[in-house]
Amino acid sequence: LQWSSPPEAIERFKSQEIWFPPPQFYEFCRLCNFSSLGELHKFSSERALEGCERWMPVMLNASDGNIQLLPGDELYPEDPDYTGEKKIIMSTDKKVEDLMKEGSTFHRIVIKNMYNFAVCVNIQAKYKHMNPLMINCDSSDYNSKL
């Protein structure tokens, strides 16, 4: 075990010293908004009674990568498959970069490969939540329109 701050954990992920799945990457990016545990505690205490929302990432397979779509994204389905029973697979022949250029309302995690994620969010978080910092693990400029 090793204790790391969220920015340190992300740097270790970028350098491929450690790996964590996209949902944890997203949460580390959210935690980067807070400079101390006390600041996080204050935020969570003030926000605690606001409510929460059930999320189910929906995978969109592109020709050169994947995008995990989250609620509020313009490509997120109206009726997501919460149980996996429908076995819905969203796919496109377009490249990730083209999908990013064409879009305007983002709440997604772009996955180019196992160590190359980008969090792209330009929607208002619900229930007074904090949006993640948009962190990109490579030099591609997915955030150029944001």
VEXLO-591272 format. One record per residue: residue in three letters; x, y, z of N, C-alpha, C in turn. Coordinates in steps of 0.05 Angstrom, whole numbers, plus 5000, padded with zeros to 4 digits. Layout:
<sites>
site residuo Ala	n_x X	n_y Y	n_z Z	ca_x X	ca_y Y	ca_z Z	c_x X	c_y Y	c_z Z
...
</sites>
This chain:
<sites>
site residuo Leu	n_x 5017	n_y 4976	n_z 5000	ca_x 5000	ca_y 5000	ca_z 5000	c_x 5017	c_y 5025	c_z 5000
site residuo Gln	n_x 5007	n_y 5045	n_z 4987	ca_x 5021	ca_y 5071	ca_z 4987	c_x 5001	c_y 5093	c_z 4987
site residuo Trp	n_x 5004	n_y 5112	n_z 5005	ca_x 4986	ca_y 5135	ca_z 5007	c_x 4995	c_y 5155	c_z 4986
site residuo Ser	n_x 4976	n_y 5165	n_z 4970	ca_x 4982	ca_y 5185	ca_z 4949	c_x 4960	c_y 5205	c_z 4949
site residuo Ser	n_x 4966	n_y 5230	n_z 4943	ca_x 4945	ca_y 5249	ca_z 4939	c_x 4933	c_y 5243	c_z 4911
site residuo Pro	n_x 4909	n_y 5253	n_z 4906	ca_x 4897	ca_y 5249	ca_z 4879	c_x 4915	c_y 5257	c_z 4856
site residuo Pro	n_x 4928	n_y 5281	n_z 4857	ca_x 4946	ca_y 5288	ca_z 4835	c_x 4970	c_y 5269	c_z 4833
site residuo Glu	n_x 4980	n_y 5260	n_z 4855	ca_x 5003	ca_y 5241	ca_z 4854	c_x 4994	c_y 5215	c_z 4842
site residuo Ala	n_x 4970	n_y 5205	n_z 4850	ca_x 4960	ca_y 5180	ca_z 4839	c_x 4956	c_y 5182	c_z 4809
site residuo Ile	n_x 4946	n_y 5205	n_z 4799	ca_x 4942	ca_y 5209	ca_z 4770	c_x 4969	c_y 5209	c_z 4756
site residuo Glu	n_x 4989	n_y 5222	n_z 4768	ca_x 5016	ca_y 5222	ca_z 4756	c_x 5028	c_y 5194	c_z 4755
site residuo Arg	n_x 5023	n_y 5178	n_z 4776	ca_x 5033	ca_y 5151	ca_z 4776	c_x 5019	c_y 5134	c_z 4755
site residuo Phe	n_x 4993	n_y 5140	n_z 4751	ca_x 4978	ca_y 5127	ca_z 4730	c_x 4989	c_y 5134	c_z 4702
site residuo Lys	n_x 4993	n_y 5160	n_z 4698	ca_x 5004	ca_y 5169	ca_z 4672	c_x 5031	c_y 5156	c_z 4666
site residuo Ser	n_x 5048	n_y 5153	n_z 4687	ca_x 5074	ca_y 5140	ca_z 4683	c_x 5073	c_y 5110	c_z 4683
site residuo Gln	n_x 5049	n_y 5099	n_z 4684	ca_x 5043	ca_y 5070	ca_z 4683	c_x 5055	c_y 5055	c_z 4707
site residuo Glu	n_x 5059	n_y 5069	n_z 4729	ca_x 5068	ca_y 5055	ca_z 4754	c_x 5045	c_y 5040	c_z 4767
site residuo Ile	n_x 5021	n_y 5051	n_z 4764	ca_x 4997	ca_y 5039	ca_z 4775	c_x 4975	c_y 5041	c_z 4754
site residuo Trp	n_x 4954	n_y 5026	n_z 4757	ca_x 4931	ca_y 5027	ca_z 4739	c_x 4905	c_y 5027	c_z 4756
site residuo Phe	n_x 4886	n_y 5042	n_z 4747	ca_x 4859	ca_y 5041	ca_z 4759	c_x 4839	c_y 5045	c_z 4736
site residuo Pro	n_x 4815	n_y 5033	n_z 4740	ca_x 4795	ca_y 5034	ca_z 4718	c_x 4783	c_y 5062	c_z 4715
site residuo Pro	n_x 4770	n_y 5067	n_z 4693	ca_x 4759	ca_y 5094	ca_z 4687	c_x 4742	c_y 5106	c_z 4709
site residuo Pro	n_x 4724	n_y 5092	n_z 4723	ca_x 4709	ca_y 5105	ca_z 4744	c_x 4727	c_y 5116	c_z 4766
site residuo Gln	n_x 4748	n_y 5102	n_z 4773	ca_x 4766	ca_y 5112	ca_z 4794	c_x 4782	c_y 5136	c_z 4783
site residuo Phe	n_x 4790	n_y 5135	n_z 4758	ca_x 4804	ca_y 5157	ca_z 4746	c_x 4787	c_y 5182	c_z 4747
site residuo Tyr	n_x 4761	n_y 5179	n_z 4741	ca_x 4742	ca_y 5201	ca_z 4742	c_x 4741	c_y 5213	c_z 4770
site residuo Glu	n_x 4739	n_y 5195	n_z 4790	ca_x 4737	ca_y 5204	ca_z 4818	c_x 4763	c_y 5217	c_z 4828
site residuo Phe	n_x 4786	n_y 5207	n_z 4819	ca_x 4811	ca_y 5221	ca_z 4826	c_x 4811	c_y 5249	c_z 4814
site residuo Cys	n_x 4800	n_y 5252	n_z 4790	ca_x 4799	ca_y 5278	ca_z 4777	c_x 4780	c_y 5297	c_z 4793
site residuo Arg	n_x 4759	n_y 5286	n_z 4804	ca_x 4741	ca_y 5302	ca_z 4821	c_x 4755	c_y 5310	c_z 4847
site residuo Leu	n_x 4769	n_y 5291	n_z 4859	ca_x 4783	ca_y 5297	ca_z 4884	c_x 4805	c_y 5318	c_z 4880
site residuo Cys	n_x 4815	n_y 5322	n_z 4856	ca_x 4836	ca_y 5342	ca_z 4851	c_x 4825	c_y 5370	c_z 4855
site residuo Asn	n_x 4799	n_y 5374	n_z 4858	ca_x 4787	ca_y 5400	ca_z 4864	c_x 4793	c_y 5409	c_z 4893
site residuo Phe	n_x 4801	n_y 5391	n_z 4910	ca_x 4805	ca_y 5397	ca_z 4938	c_x 4834	c_y 5395	c_z 4946
site residuo Ser	n_x 4843	n_y 5416	n_z 4959	ca_x 4872	ca_y 5417	ca_z 4967	c_x 4878	c_y 5404	c_z 4993
site residuo Ser	n_x 4857	n_y 5397	n_z 5008	ca_x 4862	ca_y 5383	ca_z 5034	c_x 4838	c_y 5365	c_z 5041
site residuo Leu	n_x 4843	n_y 5347	n_z 5059	ca_x 4822	ca_y 5330	ca_z 5068	c_x 4800	c_y 5346	c_z 5083
site residuo Gly	n_x 4808	n_y 5367	n_z 5097	ca_x 4789	ca_y 5384	ca_z 5111	c_x 4771	c_y 5398	c_z 5091
site residuo Glu	n_x 4782	n_y 5407	n_z 5069	ca_x 4765	ca_y 5420	ca_z 5048	c_x 4745	c_y 5401	c_z 5036
site residuo Leu	n_x 4754	n_y 5376	n_z 5031	ca_x 4736	ca_y 5355	ca_z 5021	c_x 4714	c_y 5349	c_z 5041
site residuo His	n_x 4722	n_y 5347	n_z 5067	ca_x 4702	ca_y 5341	ca_z 5088	c_x 4681	c_y 5363	c_z 5089
site residuo Lys	n_x 4690	n_y 5388	n_z 5088	ca_x 4671	ca_y 5411	ca_z 5089	c_x 4652	c_y 5410	c_z 5065
site residuo Phe	n_x 4662	n_y 5405	n_z 5042	ca_x 4646	ca_y 5403	ca_z 5018	c_x 4625	c_y 5380	c_z 5021
site residuo Ser	n_x 4635	n_y 5357	n_z 5029	ca_x 4617	ca_y 5334	ca_z 5031	c_x 4596	c_y 5338	c_z 5052
site residuo Ser	n_x 4603	n_y 5351	n_z 5074	ca_x 4583	ca_y 5356	ca_z 5095	c_x 4562	c_y 5375	c_z 5086
site residuo Glu	n_x 4569	n_y 5396	n_z 5071	ca_x 4550	ca_y 5415	ca_z 5061	c_x 4533	c_y 5404	c_z 5039
site residuo Arg	n_x 4543	n_y 5386	n_z 5024	ca_x 4529	ca_y 5375	ca_z 5001	c_x 4513	c_y 5350	c_z 5008
site residuo Ala	n_x 4517	n_y 5338	n_z 5031	ca_x 4507	ca_y 5312	ca_z 5038	c_x 4476	c_y 5308	c_z 5034
site residuo Leu	n_x 4461	n_y 5328	n_z 5040	ca_x 4432	ca_y 5325	ca_z 5039	c_x 4420	c_y 5333	c_z 5011
site residuo Glu	n_x 4436	n_y 5339	n_z 4992	ca_x 4426	ca_y 5348	ca_z 4966	c_x 4415	c_y 5326	c_z 4949
site residuo Gly	n_x 4424	n_y 5301	n_z 4953	ca_x 4415	ca_y 5279	ca_z 4937	c_x 4437	c_y 5268	c_z 4919
site residuo Cys	n_x 4430	n_y 5247	n_z 4905	ca_x 4449	ca_y 5235	ca_z 4887	c_x 4434	c_y 5223	c_z 4863
site residuo Glu	n_x 4449	n_y 5214	n_z 4844	ca_x 4438	ca_y 5204	ca_z 4819	c_x 4452	c_y 5178	c_z 4813
site residuo Arg	n_x 4436	n_y 5159	n_z 4803	ca_x 4447	ca_y 5133	ca_z 4795	c_x 4460	c_y 5136	c_z 4768
site residuo Trp	n_x 4484	n_y 5127	n_z 4766	ca_x 4499	ca_y 5129	ca_z 4740	c_x 4505	c_y 5101	c_z 4730
site residuo Met	n_x 4503	n_y 5099	n_z 4704	ca_x 4512	ca_y 5075	ca_z 4691	c_x 4527	c_y 5084	c_z 4666
site residuo Pro	n_x 4553	n_y 5081	n_z 4666	ca_x 4568	ca_y 5088	ca_z 4642	c_x 4558	c_y 5071	c_z 4618
site residuo Val	n_x 4556	n_y 5083	n_z 4595	ca_x 4549	ca_y 5069	ca_z 4571	c_x 4573	c_y 5071	c_z 4552
site residuo Met	n_x 4582	n_y 5048	n_z 4543	ca_x 4606	ca_y 5047	ca_z 4526	c_x 4599	c_y 5052	c_z 4497
site residuo Leu	n_x 4613	n_y 5070	n_z 4485	ca_x 4611	ca_y 5075	ca_z 4456	c_x 4637	c_y 5067	c_z 4444
site residuo Asn	n_x 4637	n_y 5047	n_z 4427	ca_x 4661	ca_y 5037	ca_z 4413	c_x 4666	c_y 5053	c_z 4388
site residuo Ala	n_x 4688	n_y 5067	n_z 4386	ca_x 4695	ca_y 5082	ca_z 4362	c_x 4716	c_y 5066	c_z 4347
site residuo Ser	n_x 4724	n_y 5076	n_z 4324	ca_x 4743	ca_y 5061	ca_z 4308	c_x 4771	c_y 5059	c_z 4320
site residuo Asp	n_x 4778	n_y 5079	n_z 4337	ca_x 4805	ca_y 5079	ca_z 4348	c_x 4806	c_y 5082	c_z 4378
site residuo Gly	n_x 4784	n_y 5076	n_z 4391	ca_x 4783	ca_y 5077	ca_z 4421	c_x 4754	c_y 5075	c_z 4430
site residuo Asn	n_x 4750	n_y 5081	n_z 4455	ca_x 4724	ca_y 5079	ca_z 4468	c_x 4717	c_y 5104	c_z 4483
site residuo Ile	n_x 4692	n_y 5109	n_z 4486	ca_x 4683	ca_y 5131	ca_z 4502	c_x 4662	c_y 5121	c_z 4522
site residuo Gln	n_x 4667	n_y 5126	n_z 4548	ca_x 4646	ca_y 5120	ca_z 4568	c_x 4629	c_y 5144	c_z 4570
site residuo Leu	n_x 4604	n_y 5141	n_z 4562	ca_x 4585	ca_y 5163	ca_z 4563	c_x 4572	c_y 5163	c_z 4591
site residuo Leu	n_x 4568	n_y 5187	n_z 4602	ca_x 4555	ca_y 5189	ca_z 4629	c_x 4530	c_y 5207	c_z 4626
site residuo Pro	n_x 4512	n_y 5206	n_z 4646	ca_x 4487	ca_y 5222	ca_z 4644	c_x 4493	c_y 5251	c_z 4639
site residuo Gly	n_x 4478	n_y 5262	n_z 4620	ca_x 4481	ca_y 5290	ca_z 4613	c_x 4496	c_y 5294	c_z 4587
site residuo Asp	n_x 4511	n_y 5273	n_z 4578	ca_x 4525	ca_y 5275	ca_z 4553	c_x 4505	c_y 5273	c_z 4530
site residuo Glu	n_x 4510	n_y 5288	n_z 4509	ca_x 4491	ca_y 5288	ca_z 4487	c_x 4487	c_y 5261	c_z 4473
site residuo Leu	n_x 4506	n_y 5243	n_z 4476	ca_x 4503	ca_y 5216	ca_z 4464	c_x 4493	c_y 5195	c_z 4484
site residuo Tyr	n_x 4489	n_y 5203	n_z 4509	ca_x 4479	ca_y 5184	ca_z 4529	c_x 4450	c_y 5176	c_z 4522
site residuo Pro	n_x 4445	n_y 5150	n_z 4522	ca_x 4417	ca_y 5141	ca_z 4515	c_x 4396	c_y 5150	c_z 4535
site residuo Glu	n_x 4372	n_y 5154	n_z 4525	ca_x 4350	ca_y 5161	ca_z 4543	c_x 4343	c_y 5139	c_z 4562
site residuo Asp	n_x 4346	n_y 5114	n_z 4553	ca_x 4339	ca_y 5091	ca_z 4570	c_x 4363	c_y 5072	c_z 4572
site residuo Pro	n_x 4383	n_y 5079	n_z 4589	ca_x 4407	ca_y 5062	ca_z 4590	c_x 4400	c_y 5034	c_z 4601
site residuo Asp	n_x 4416	n_y 5015	n_z 4593	ca_x 4413	ca_y 4987	ca_z 4602	c_x 4427	c_y 4984	c_z 4629
site residuo Tyr	n_x 4412	n_y 4989	n_z 4651	ca_x 4423	ca_y 4988	ca_z 4678	c_x 4431	c_y 4959	c_z 4687
site residuo Thr	n_x 4418	n_y 4939	n_z 4675	ca_x 4422	ca_y 4911	ca_z 4685	c_x 4440	c_y 4895	c_z 4666
site residuo Gly	n_x 4445	n_y 4904	n_z 4642	ca_x 4460	ca_y 4889	ca_z 4623	c_x 4444	c_y 4867	c_z 4608
site residuo Glu	n_x 4419	n_y 4866	n_z 4614	ca_x 4402	ca_y 4845	ca_z 4602	c_x 4398	c_y 4850	c_z 4572
site residuo Lys	n_x 4397	n_y 4875	n_z 4564	ca_x 4391	ca_y 4882	ca_z 4536	c_x 4415	c_y 4878	c_z 4517
site residuo Lys	n_x 4439	n_y 4877	n_z 4529	ca_x 4464	ca_y 4873	ca_z 4514	c_x 4467	c_y 4893	c_z 4491
site residuo Ile	n_x 4460	n_y 4918	n_z 4497	ca_x 4462	ca_y 4939	ca_z 4477	c_x 4492	c_y 4947	c_z 4473
site residuo Ile	n_x 4501	n_y 4947	n_z 4449	ca_x 4528	ca_y 4956	ca_z 4443	c_x 4527	c_y 4979	c_z 4424
site residuo Met	n_x 4537	n_y 5002	n_z 4433	ca_x 4537	ca_y 5026	ca_z 4416	c_x 4565	c_y 5027	c_z 4402
site residuo Ser	n_x 4564	n_y 5031	n_z 4376	ca_x 4590	ca_y 5032	ca_z 4361	c_x 4587	c_y 5051	c_z 4338
site residuo Thr	n_x 4610	n_y 5060	n_z 4328	ca_x 4611	ca_y 5078	ca_z 4306	c_x 4637	c_y 5073	c_z 4291
site residuo Asp	n_x 4637	n_y 5080	n_z 4265	ca_x 4662	ca_y 5078	ca_z 4249	c_x 4679	c_y 5103	c_z 4252
site residuo Lys	n_x 4668	n_y 5123	n_z 4265	ca_x 4682	ca_y 5149	ca_z 4269	c_x 4705	c_y 5145	c_z 4289
site residuo Lys	n_x 4725	n_y 5163	n_z 4286	ca_x 4747	ca_y 5164	ca_z 4305	c_x 4739	c_y 5181	c_z 4330
site residuo Val	n_x 4752	n_y 5175	n_z 4352	ca_x 4746	ca_y 5190	ca_z 4376	c_x 4749	c_y 5220	c_z 4372
site residuo Glu	n_x 4770	n_y 5228	n_z 4359	ca_x 4775	ca_y 5257	ca_z 4354	c_x 4752	c_y 5270	c_z 4339
site residuo Asp	n_x 4741	n_y 5256	n_z 4319	ca_x 4719	ca_y 5266	ca_z 4304	c_x 4694	c_y 5269	c_z 4321
site residuo Leu	n_x 4689	n_y 5249	n_z 4338	ca_x 4666	ca_y 5250	ca_z 4356	c_x 4669	c_y 5274	c_z 4375
site residuo Met	n_x 4693	n_y 5280	n_z 4384	ca_x 4697	ca_y 5302	ca_z 4401	c_x 4694	c_y 5329	c_z 4387
site residuo Lys	n_x 4703	n_y 5330	n_z 4362	ca_x 4700	ca_y 5355	ca_z 4347	c_x 4670	c_y 5361	c_z 4340
site residuo Glu	n_x 4655	n_y 5340	n_z 4335	ca_x 4627	ca_y 5343	ca_z 4327	c_x 4609	c_y 5349	c_z 4350
site residuo Gly	n_x 4617	n_y 5341	n_z 4374	ca_x 4600	ca_y 5344	ca_z 4398	c_x 4601	c_y 5371	c_z 4411
site residuo Ser	n_x 4582	n_y 5376	n_z 4429	ca_x 4582	ca_y 5402	ca_z 4443	c_x 4575	c_y 5398	c_z 4473
site residuo Thr	n_x 4561	n_y 5377	n_z 4480	ca_x 4553	ca_y 5373	ca_z 4508	c_x 4566	c_y 5347	c_z 4518
site residuo Phe	n_x 4586	n_y 5350	n_z 4535	ca_x 4602	ca_y 5327	ca_z 4542	c_x 4600	c_y 5321	c_z 4572
site residuo His	n_x 4598	n_y 5295	n_z 4577	ca_x 4602	ca_y 5283	ca_z 4604	c_x 4612	c_y 5255	c_z 4598
site residuo Arg	n_x 4638	n_y 5252	n_z 4594	ca_x 4649	ca_y 5227	ca_z 4583	c_x 4678	c_y 5223	c_z 4592
site residuo Ile	n_x 4686	n_y 5198	n_z 4590	ca_x 4713	ca_y 5190	ca_z 4593	c_x 4722	c_y 5178	c_z 4567
site residuo Val	n_x 4742	n_y 5190	n_z 4554	ca_x 4753	ca_y 5180	ca_z 4529	c_x 4775	c_y 5161	c_z 4536
site residuo Ile	n_x 4774	n_y 5137	n_z 4524	ca_x 4793	ca_y 5116	ca_z 4530	c_x 4807	c_y 5108	c_z 4503
site residuo Lys	n_x 4832	n_y 5117	n_z 4501	ca_x 4847	ca_y 5109	ca_z 4477	c_x 4861	c_y 5082	c_z 4480
site residuo Asn	n_x 4871	n_y 5077	n_z 4505	ca_x 4882	ca_y 5051	ca_z 4512	c_x 4883	c_y 5049	c_z 4542
site residuo Met	n_x 4895	n_y 5029	n_z 4552	ca_x 4894	ca_y 5023	ca_z 4581	c_x 4905	c_y 5045	c_z 4599
site residuo Tyr	n_x 4924	n_y 5061	n_z 4589	ca_x 4935	ca_y 5083	ca_z 4605	c_x 4931	c_y 5110	c_z 4593
site residuo Asn	n_x 4912	n_y 5112	n_z 4575	ca_x 4908	ca_y 5137	ca_z 4561	c_x 4878	c_y 5144	c_z 4563
site residuo Phe	n_x 4871	n_y 5159	n_z 4584	ca_x 4843	ca_y 5168	ca_z 4589	c_x 4842	c_y 5198	c_z 4588
site residuo Ala	n_x 4819	n_y 5209	n_z 4581	ca_x 4814	ca_y 5237	ca_z 4583	c_x 4786	c_y 5241	c_z 4594
site residuo Val	n_x 4783	n_y 5257	n_z 4615	ca_x 4757	ca_y 5264	ca_z 4625	c_x 4748	c_y 5290	c_z 4612
site residuo Cys	n_x 4725	n_y 5290	n_z 4600	ca_x 4714	ca_y 5313	ca_z 4586	c_x 4686	c_y 5319	c_z 4596
site residuo Val	n_x 4684	n_y 5342	n_z 4609	ca_x 4658	ca_y 5350	ca_z 4622	c_x 4654	c_y 5380	c_z 4618
site residuo Asn	n_x 4631	n_y 5386	n_z 4607	ca_x 4623	ca_y 5415	ca_z 4605	c_x 4594	c_y 5419	c_z 4613
site residuo Ile	n_x 4583	n_y 5400	n_z 4628	ca_x 4556	ca_y 5403	ca_z 4638	c_x 4557	c_y 5412	c_z 4667
site residuo Gln	n_x 4535	n_y 5423	n_z 4677	ca_x 4532	ca_y 5430	ca_z 4705	c_x 4526	c_y 5405	c_z 4721
site residuo Ala	n_x 4542	n_y 5399	n_z 4741	ca_x 4538	ca_y 5376	ca_z 4758	c_x 4512	c_y 5379	c_z 4774
site residuo Lys	n_x 4497	n_y 5357	n_z 4777	ca_x 4472	ca_y 5358	ca_z 4792	c_x 4478	c_y 5356	c_z 4822
site residuo Tyr	n_x 4458	n_y 5364	n_z 4837	ca_x 4458	ca_y 5361	ca_z 4866	c_x 4483	c_y 5374	c_z 4880
site residuo Lys	n_x 4491	n_y 5396	n_z 4868	ca_x 4514	ca_y 5411	ca_z 4879	c_x 4540	c_y 5395	c_z 4880
site residuo His	n_x 4542	n_y 5375	n_z 4863	ca_x 4567	ca_y 5359	ca_z 4861	c_x 4588	c_y 5376	c_z 4848
site residuo Met	n_x 4612	n_y 5366	n_z 4849	ca_x 4635	ca_y 5379	ca_z 4837	c_x 4643	c_y 5364	c_z 4812
site residuo Asn	n_x 4646	n_y 5378	n_z 4790	ca_x 4655	ca_y 5365	ca_z 4766	c_x 4685	c_y 5358	c_z 4769
site residuo Pro	n_x 4694	n_y 5337	n_z 4755	ca_x 4722	ca_y 5331	ca_z 4756	c_x 4739	c_y 5351	c_z 4741
site residuo Leu	n_x 4764	n_y 5354	n_z 4749	ca_x 4782	ca_y 5370	ca_z 4732	c_x 4786	c_y 5354	c_z 4706
site residuo Met	n_x 4787	n_y 5367	n_z 4684	ca_x 4791	ca_y 5353	ca_z 4659	c_x 4820	c_y 5347	c_z 4655
site residuo Ile	n_x 4828	n_y 5322	n_z 4659	ca_x 4856	ca_y 5314	ca_z 4658	c_x 4858	c_y 5294	c_z 4635
site residuo Asn	n_x 4879	n_y 5298	n_z 4619	ca_x 4884	ca_y 5282	ca_z 4596	c_x 4911	c_y 5268	c_z 4599
site residuo Cys	n_x 4912	n_y 5243	n_z 4593	ca_x 4937	ca_y 5228	ca_z 4598	c_x 4955	c_y 5227	c_z 4574
site residuo Asp	n_x 4948	n_y 5241	n_z 4552	ca_x 4966	ca_y 5242	ca_z 4529	c_x 4966	c_y 5271	c_z 4519
site residuo Ser	n_x 4978	n_y 5275	n_z 4496	ca_x 4980	ca_y 5302	ca_z 4486	c_x 4957	c_y 5310	c_z 4467
site residuo Ser	n_x 4938	n_y 5293	n_z 4462	ca_x 4915	ca_y 5300	ca_z 4446	c_x 4899	c_y 5322	c_z 4459
site residuo Asp	n_x 4888	n_y 5339	n_z 4443	ca_x 4873	ca_y 5362	ca_z 4455	c_x 4843	c_y 5358	c_z 4453
site residuo Tyr	n_x 4833	n_y 5338	n_z 4468	ca_x 4804	ca_y 5333	ca_z 4468	c_x 4788	c_y 5356	c_z 4481
site residuo Asn	n_x 4801	n_y 5372	n_z 4497	ca_x 4787	ca_y 5394	ca_z 4511	c_x 4787	c_y 5420	c_z 4496
site residuo Ser	n_x 4795	n_y 5420	n_z 4470	ca_x 4798	ca_y 5445	ca_z 4456	c_x 4772	c_y 5460	c_z 4453
site residuo Lys	n_x 4749	n_y 5447	n_z 4452	ca_x 4723	ca_y 5460	ca_z 4448	c_x 4711	c_y 5468	c_z 4475
site residuo Leu	n_x 4723	n_y 5460	n_z 4497	ca_x 4710	ca_y 5464	ca_z 4523	c_x 4718	c_y 5490	c_z 4536
</sites>
